Amino acid sequence: MKKTLGLSLLLWFSYTLCFSTQLAAQDSIRIYTWEEALLAPKDSVFRLDASKQKWEELPAELFTFTHLKSLDISKNKLTSLPAEMSVFKELRTLDAGKNKLKEFPVAICPLTQLKKLMLNRNYITTLPACIGYFSQLKVLDLWDNPIESLPSELSKVTSLEVVDLRGILFNQAFQDKWREELPQTKWYFDLPCKCLD
């Protein structure tokens, strides 16, 4: 009888642990909307879609979600990102595309765990030297920004698999230079222009 009870308890414990692990895994996969996230425990939100909120600046509540691994703040009206972005130490994916960013948001430079950074369809003209800190970055999407040049520090990011610079005019020499600098990277350019450096 004791053995049966002990075995039953062990099986129940194993089932409960397995079920809890599955729930935790599901939570890490689930993408919360902003409205859902505000009602959820802060430490259970790992992926957040806060796109299309019409935000001109990020709300203070956003920075309480310190366990985020993926953050989508695209399609807002943001002109800059604040220093508080540095709280997202675990962030792997950031989508800030289709905003009104006039400069590369240097506030994200401490987020060295980033693997995917999307800043497409903004007004960014240059990248800062701190781009070289992103040692794990695999995807850099700068499509349709008025980028004028790239810093030499970008060549340190040897983890890069994809860089999207379509929608920007670059001459053949520029394109060739960067393909040589990072030969393992897939570069997406428009057809080269006959413009000068």
Secondary structure as UniProt FT lines:
FT   HELIX           2..29
FT   STRAND          31..33
FT   HELIX           34..39
FT   HELIX           42..44
FT   STRAND          47..49
FT   TURN            51..52
FT   HELIX           60..64
FT   TURN            66..67
FT   STRAND          70..72
FT   HELIX           83..87
FT   TURN            89..90
FT   STRAND          93..95
FT   HELIX           106..108
FT   TURN            109..110
FT   TURN            112..113
FT   STRAND          116..118
FT   HELIX           129..133
FT   TURN            135..136
FT   STRAND          139..141
FT   TURN            143..144
FT   HELIX           152..156
FT   TURN            158..159
FT   STRAND          162..164
FT   TURN            166..167
FT   HELIX           172..181
FT   TURN            183..184
FT   STRAND          186..188
//
